């Protein structure tokens, strides 16, 4: 019976993590509360049933073990009640542990806002892993670039028709003047921040080493602010 109780307790923890509010699972908070409360009630019922058999004639042991299980239940309930605070803490820890470029969640400042935090790279630049039409690509955040610019190989990885590109736009680079091809990117997203129909350029082969996330994307954000080793984007 103890094994079944432990298994049920593990299930409660998983339910808490999956149904603890806005986790992106598509389950409403009310549904999460109902399932969680039902599972907790089933756990208490099974435990009380186990007392009748496993602890017959051992009232002292039954009371001690009951206190332990009740304490664990209160911890789970408390964890559920403070899930938003715990989420903020886990996001901060993830931001420190994950490599630069991986967006971590940030508490929204306004209703309906999507926000992420990016950690600075060793060279002092901020890089973001951006989903470009279903393909994840690394971009340097460049507020000095008027437009999003992709390397030729990145454009190919993103599924753009590189054979149809026309390099007709004059651009200035650190290596001098060159030409790039204008394109329209249907969807670009950084974590929950998602924009459609982004103007961009594709560099000629060998003319650009890294993708640039320029103002044609950044200007759609509500704000972007650097603080210490982190850059916060709010969309």
C-alpha positions in Angstrom: 0.0 0.0 0.0 2.9 2.4 0.8 4.2 1.9 -2.7 0.9 2.9 -4.2 0.8 6.0 -2.0 4.2 7.0 -3.1 3.2 6.5 -6.7 0.1 8.7 -6.2 2.2 11.4 -4.5 4.5 11.4 -7.5 1.5 11.8 -9.7 0.4 14.8 -7.7 3.7 16.5 -8.2 3.5 15.9 -12.0 -0.1 17.2 -12.0 1.1 20.3 -10.0 3.8 21.0 -12.6 1.6 20.5 -15.6 -1.6 22.0 -14.4 -0.3 24.8 -12.2 -1.7 27.7 -14.3 -0.2 29.2 -17.4 2.2 26.5 -18.5 1.4 26.4 -22.1 -0.4 23.1 -21.9 -3.7 24.5 -23.0 -5.4 23.4 -19.7 -7.3 26.1 -17.9 -6.4 27.0 -14.3 -9.8 26.0 -13.0 -9.4 22.5 -14.6 -6.0 22.2 -13.1 -7.4 23.0 -9.6 -10.2 20.5 -10.0 -7.9 17.7 -11.1 -5.3 18.5 -8.5 -7.9 18.6 -5.7 -9.5 15.3 -6.9 -6.1 13.6 -6.9 -5.3 15.0 -3.4 -8.6 13.8 -2.1 -8.0 10.3 -3.6 -4.6 10.3 -1.9 -6.1 11.1 1.5 -8.8 8.5 1.1 -6.3 5.8 0.2 -4.2 6.7 3.1 -7.1 6.5 5.5 -8.0 3.1 4.1 -4.5 1.9 4.6 -4.7 2.8 8.3 -7.4 0.2 8.9 -5.1 -2.6 7.7 -1.5 -1.7 8.0 -1.6 0.0 11.4 -4.1 -2.2 13.2 -3.0 -2.1 16.9 -0.3 0.5 16.3 -2.0 3.8 16.9 1.3 5.6 17.7 2.9 4.7 14.4 -0.3 5.6 12.5 -0.3 9.1 14.0 3.3 9.7 13.3 3.1 8.6 9.7 -0.2 10.5 9.2 1.6 13.7 10.4 4.3 13.1 7.8 1.9 12.6 5.0 -0.2 15.6 6.0 2.9 17.7 6.1 3.8 16.6 2.6 0.3 17.4 1.4 0.5 20.9 2.9 3.8 21.4 1.1 2.2 20.5 -2.2 -0.8 22.8 -1.5 1.6 25.6 -0.5 3.6 25.0 -3.7 0.5 25.3 -5.8 -0.6 28.5 -4.0 2.8 30.1 -4.7 3.3 28.7 -8.1 3.7 32.1 -9.8 6.5 33.1 -7.4 8.2 29.7 -7.9 8.0 30.2 -11.7 9.8 33.5 -11.4 12.6 31.9 -9.4 13.0 29.0 -11.8 13.1 31.4 -14.8 15.9 33.3 -13.1 17.8 30.1 -12.4 17.3 28.9 -16.0 18.6 32.3 -17.3 21.9 31.8 -15.4 22.3 28.1 -16.4 21.2 28.0 -20.0 23.8 29.1 -22.7 23.4 32.7 -24.1 20.7 32.9 -26.7 18.1 30.7 -25.1 15.2 32.9 -24.1 13.8 32.5 -20.5 10.4 33.7 -19.3 9.9 37.0 -17.6 6.9 38.2 -15.7 4.6 40.3 -17.9 4.4 44.0 -17.0 1.0 44.4 -18.7 -1.9 42.1 -19.5 -1.4 40.1 -22.7 2.3 41.0 -22.8 4.9 38.4 -23.8 8.4 38.9 -22.4 11.7 37.0 -22.5 15.2 37.6 -21.1 18.5 36.9 -23.0 21.9 36.6 -21.4 24.9 38.4 -22.7 27.6 36.5 -24.6 31.3 36.5 -23.6 32.1 39.0 -26.3 29.6 41.5 -24.8 26.9 41.0 -27.5 23.4 39.7 -27.0 22.3 36.7 -29.1 18.9 35.2 -29.5 17.7 31.8 -30.8 15.0 32.9 -33.2 12.4 30.6 -34.9 12.3 31.6 -38.6 9.4 29.9 -40.3 9.8 26.8 -38.2 13.7 26.8 -38.2 15.7 27.9 -35.2 18.6 30.2 -36.1 21.0 32.3 -33.9 20.8 36.1 -34.3 22.9 38.9 -32.9 20.7 41.7 -31.5 21.8 44.7 -33.5 20.0 48.0 -32.9 22.3 49.7 -35.4 20.9 47.6 -38.3 17.8 49.0 -39.9 16.6 45.6 -41.0 16.9 41.9 -40.2 19.8 40.4 -42.2 20.4 36.7 -42.8 23.5 34.9 -44.0 23.0 33.1 -47.3 23.4 29.7 -45.6 20.8 30.7 -42.9 18.3 31.7 -45.5 18.7 28.3 -47.1 18.3 26.6 -43.7 15.1 28.6 -43.1 13.6 27.2 -46.4 13.8 30.5 -48.4 14.1 30.2 -52.1 17.7 31.3 -52.4 17.8 30.5 -56.1 15.3 33.2 -56.8 17.1 35.9 -54.8 18.0 39.1 -56.5 20.9 41.0 -54.9 19.7 44.5 -55.7 19.9 46.4 -52.4 23.1 48.3 -51.8 24.3 47.9 -48.2 27.4 49.1 -46.3 29.3 46.7 -44.2 32.6 46.7 -42.2 34.3 45.3 -45.3 32.8 47.9 -47.7 29.8 48.2 -49.9 28.0 45.2 -51.2 24.5 44.0 -52.3 21.8 42.0 -50.5 18.6 40.5 -51.6 15.2 41.7 -50.1 12.9 39.0 -48.7 9.7 38.8 -46.6 9.8 36.4 -43.7 6.3 35.1 -42.9 6.9 34.4 -39.2 9.7 35.1 -36.7 9.5 34.4 -33.0 11.6 34.5 -29.8 9.9 32.3 -27.3 6.3 33.6 -26.9 7.1 36.8 -28.8 5.9 36.3 -32.4 5.7 38.7 -35.4 4.6 38.1 -38.9 5.6 39.6 -42.3 9.1 40.8 -41.3 11.2 42.7 -43.9 14.6 41.3 -44.2 17.7 41.0 -46.4 19.8 38.0 -47.4 23.5 38.6 -47.7 25.6 37.3 -50.6 27.5 34.1 -49.8 30.6 34.8 -47.7 29.6 38.5 -47.0 28.2 37.9 -43.5 29.3 35.6 -40.7 26.3 35.9 -38.3 22.6 36.8 -38.7 21.5 40.2 -37.5 18.2 40.9 -35.7 17.7 44.5 -36.8 15.0 47.1 -36.3 12.5 45.7 -38.7 11.9 43.1 -35.9 12.9 45.1 -32.8 10.7 48.1 -33.6 7.7 45.9 -33.2 8.5 45.2 -29.6 6.9 47.2 -26.8 10.3 47.7 -25.3 13.8 46.2 -25.0 16.1 47.0 -22.1 19.5 45.9 -21.1 20.3 45.5 -17.4 23.6 43.9 -16.3 24.2 40.8 -18.3 20.6 40.5 -19.5 18.5 42.0 -22.2 14.7 41.9 -21.7 12.4 42.0 -24.7 8.7 42.7 -24.3 6.3 42.1 -27.1 
